[in-house]
Amino acid sequence: MADTLTARLLDRRTIEKAYPLVRNIVPGMTAARWTRFVRPILVPRSPDWPRGVMTIQNVAGYILSLFAFEVRADLHESRIFYMDHIMIPDLPGRATIWASTIGAAERLAEMNGCRAIRAEFRGGSERSDRDLLTSLESSGYSLAGVRAFKRLEVISGSGSAGDGSDLASHELAAAQDQMVLLGRKSARERVVSFILMLSDSATRHGRQGDPVFPAMSRSDIADYLGLTTETVSRTVTLLKKQALIELPDEKRIRLSRMSALREIAEGF
């Protein structure tokens, strides 16, 4: 089961997709209340201090667990990764789901340069689960009531010391890419960064990076980037007029001036 689980950031398009899990964990939670709660967390802010909701999904795309997170300034640790609203259903294979969940959190914390991670289980809307806390304690976390704390090792690209090795690092890298895209970049920078992200992803997987084949509609791309469909279409048209890209057909984007595109993505 572990090798079929992937970490994905929740976005505006998948809020409803998470509702069955939320309703299972929080009886009486309405879809409207869940949406009102989670939407502000998904609002883009500085990529230096990201926040969001991370999910663990199976191969069919069903959300098996989730947690809210944010990177905070800390007097002692400089940067700390804070996670709460942790939702893990009581299902067969729960230990594996939890291992993937905490592994994703630790990897994301390391990618954001955090020196420590703090997890909080609340006794209100979320259950305080002793089994999960106990498993954290055995993984090097210090417990304090319904809170768990762990100081991370020196940041490196080798992954965390937790049990999340089953999560491919490129999945979390893609999640990190999205947080950067939704930060302080302009619409033009976001669209160009998105195109380059698809190209780089194809190359990492041994495929041709040019032309790019977006497997999303313009409206889906707009949702992903936090833009309107009109803005995405207008930006793509402008890039074509500037001879930065070519559009042989609706399914392909050819990268005509790669160096110029990378400069745009970097904000130059």
C-alpha positions in Angstrom: 0.0 0.0 0.0 2.8 2.4 0.9 4.1 2.7 -2.6 0.7 3.7 -3.9 0.4 6.7 -1.6 1.3 10.2 -2.8 1.3 13.7 -1.2 -0.8 16.4 -2.9 -1.5 19.9 -1.9 -5.2 20.7 -1.5 -6.4 23.5 -3.8 -9.6 25.2 -4.6 -10.6 22.6 -7.1 -10.2 19.7 -4.6 -11.9 21.2 -1.5 -15.0 19.1 -2.0 -12.9 16.0 -2.7 -11.6 16.2 0.9 -15.1 16.6 2.5 -15.9 12.8 2.9 -12.7 12.4 5.0 -13.5 15.5 7.0 -17.1 14.4 7.6 -15.8 11.0 8.8 -13.5 12.6 11.3 -15.7 15.5 12.4 -19.4 14.2 12.6 -21.9 17.0 11.9 -19.5 19.0 9.7 -21.3 20.4 6.8 -19.7 20.9 3.4 -20.4 24.7 3.6 -18.7 24.9 7.0 -15.7 22.9 5.8 -15.3 25.2 2.7 -15.5 28.4 4.8 -12.8 27.0 7.1 -10.3 25.8 4.5 -10.6 28.5 1.8 -8.6 31.2 3.8 -5.8 28.6 4.5 -5.4 28.1 0.7 -5.1 31.8 0.0 -1.6 32.4 -1.4 1.0 34.3 0.7 4.7 34.8 0.7 6.6 31.7 -0.5 9.0 32.4 2.3 6.3 31.6 4.8 4.1 29.1 3.1 0.9 27.5 4.5 -1.7 25.2 3.1 -3.3 21.8 3.5 -1.4 18.6 2.5 -3.3 15.4 1.7 -2.2 11.8 1.3 -4.0 10.1 -1.6 -4.2 6.6 -3.0 -3.7 5.6 -6.6 -7.4 6.4 -7.3 -7.0 9.9 -6.0 -9.1 9.2 -2.8 -7.9 11.4 0.1 -7.0 9.2 3.0 -5.5 11.8 5.4 -4.8 15.5 5.6 -3.3 18.2 7.8 -3.0 22.0 7.7 0.4 23.5 8.0 2.3 26.7 8.0 5.9 27.8 8.3 6.4 30.2 11.3 9.1 32.3 12.7 10.3 30.9 16.0 12.6 32.6 18.6 14.5 29.4 19.4 14.4 27.5 16.1 14.3 30.4 13.6 11.9 28.6 11.4 9.4 26.0 12.6 6.9 23.8 10.7 3.6 23.8 12.4 0.9 21.2 11.6 -2.6 20.8 13.0 -6.1 19.7 12.0 -4.6 16.3 11.5 -7.2 13.9 10.1 -6.4 10.2 9.9 -9.4 7.8 9.6 -9.7 4.6 11.6 -9.3 2.3 8.7 -7.3 -0.9 7.9 -3.7 0.2 7.0 -4.0 3.3 9.3 -0.4 2.9 10.5 0.8 3.1 6.9 -1.3 6.1 6.1 0.0 7.9 9.2 3.6 7.0 8.3 3.1 8.6 4.9 1.4 11.6 6.5 4.2 12.4 9.0 6.8 11.6 6.4 5.3 14.2 4.0 5.2 16.7 6.8 8.9 16.2 7.7 10.0 16.3 4.1 8.1 19.5 3.5 9.5 21.0 6.6 13.1 20.2 5.4 12.4 21.6 2.0 11.3 24.9 3.6 14.5 25.1 5.8 12.7 24.5 9.1 14.8 23.4 12.0 11.9 21.8 13.9 8.4 20.5 13.5 5.5 20.8 15.9 2.3 18.7 15.5 -0.9 19.4 17.5 -3.9 17.1 18.0 -6.9 18.9 19.4 -9.5 17.5 21.7 -12.3 19.6 20.1 -13.3 19.0 16.5 -10.3 16.6 15.9 -9.7 13.6 18.1 -6.7 13.4 20.3 -5.3 10.0 19.3 -3.0 8.4 21.7 -1.9 5.7 19.2 -0.6 8.4 16.8 1.1 10.4 19.5 2.8 7.2 20.8 4.0 6.4 17.3 5.5 10.0 17.1 7.2 9.4 20.5 8.9 6.3 19.1 10.1 8.3 16.1 11.9 10.9 18.2 9.2 13.4 19.0 8.7 14.9 22.5 5.2 14.8 23.8 3.4 17.5 25.8 -0.3 16.8 26.2 -1.8 16.6 22.7 1.3 18.3 21.2 4.4 16.6 19.7 7.7 18.3 18.9 10.8 17.2 17.0 14.0 19.0 16.2 15.1 18.1 12.7 18.6 17.1 11.6 20.7 19.3 9.4 18.7 20.1 6.3 19.7 18.0 3.3 18.1 16.6 0.2 18.1 13.0 1.6 14.7 13.0 3.1 13.6 12.9 6.7 14.3 10.5 9.4 10.6 9.6 9.6 8.7 6.8 8.0 7.9 8.7 4.8 10.5 7.1 2.5 7.6 5.7 0.5 6.8 9.2 -0.8 8.7 10.0 -3.9 10.5 13.3 -3.4 9.3 14.7 -6.7 5.8 14.6 -5.5 6.6 17.0 -2.6 8.8 19.0 -4.9 5.8 19.5 -7.1 3.8 20.6 -4.1 6.6 23.1 -3.2 6.6 24.3 -6.8 2.9 25.1 -6.5 3.4 27.2 -3.3 6.1 29.2 -5.0 3.9 29.7 -8.1 1.1 31.0 -5.9 3.3 33.4 -4.0 4.3 36.9 -5.0 4.9 36.2 -8.7 3.0 38.2 -11.4 0.5 36.5 -13.7 3.1 36.3 -16.4 5.7 34.8 -14.1 3.2 32.2 -12.8 2.2 31.1 -16.3 5.8 30.8 -17.5 6.9 29.1 -14.3 4.0 26.6 -14.8 5.1 25.8 -18.3 8.7 25.3 -17.3 7.6 23.2 -14.4 5.8 20.8 -16.8 8.9 20.8 -19.0 11.3 20.0 -16.1 8.9 17.3 -14.8 8.8 15.6 -18.2 12.6 15.7 -18.3 12.9 14.2 -14.8 10.7 11.3 -15.9 12.8 10.6 -19.0 10.4 12.2 -21.5 10.9 15.1 -23.9 10.6 18.5 -22.2 9.9 20.4 -25.4 7.2 20.7 -26.6 5.2 20.7 -23.4 1.9 18.8 -23.3 -0.4 20.4 -20.6 -2.9 17.7 -19.5 -5.2 20.4 -18.0 -7.7 22.8 -19.5 -7.1 26.6 -19.3 -9.7 26.8 -16.5 -7.9 24.1 -14.5 -4.5 25.8 -15.0 -6.1 29.1 -13.9 -7.4 27.4 -10.7 -3.9 25.9 -10.1 -2.2 29.2 -10.5 -4.8 31.3 -8.6 -5.7 33.3 -11.7 -8.7 33.7 -13.9 -9.1 31.7 -17.1 -9.1 35.0 -19.1 -5.8 36.0 -17.6 -4.2 32.7 -18.4 -5.4 32.9 -22.0 -4.3 36.5 -22.4 -0.9 35.7 -21.0 -0.4 32.7 -23.3 -1.4 34.8 -26.3 1.1 37.5 -25.3 3.9 35.0 -24.9 3.2 33.7 -28.4 3.2 37.3 -29.8 6.6 37.9 -28.2 7.9 34.7 -29.9 8.7 33.1 -26.6 6.5 30.1 -27.3 4.8 28.5 -30.2 1.3 26.9 -30.2 1.4 24.2 -33.0 -2.1 23.1 -31.7 -4.3 23.2 -28.6 -2.4 20.3 -27.0 1.3 21.5 -27.4 3.4 24.4 -26.3 6.8 24.7 -27.9 9.5 26.6 -26.0 11.1 28.9 -28.5 13.4 30.9 -26.2 14.2 28.8 -23.2 16.7 31.2 -21.6 14.3 34.1 -21.9 11.5 32.1 -20.4 13.7 31.1 -17.4 14.6 34.7 -16.8 10.9 35.6 -16.7 10.2 32.8 -14.3 13.0 34.1 -12.1 11.5 37.6 -12.1 14.0 39.3 -14.3 
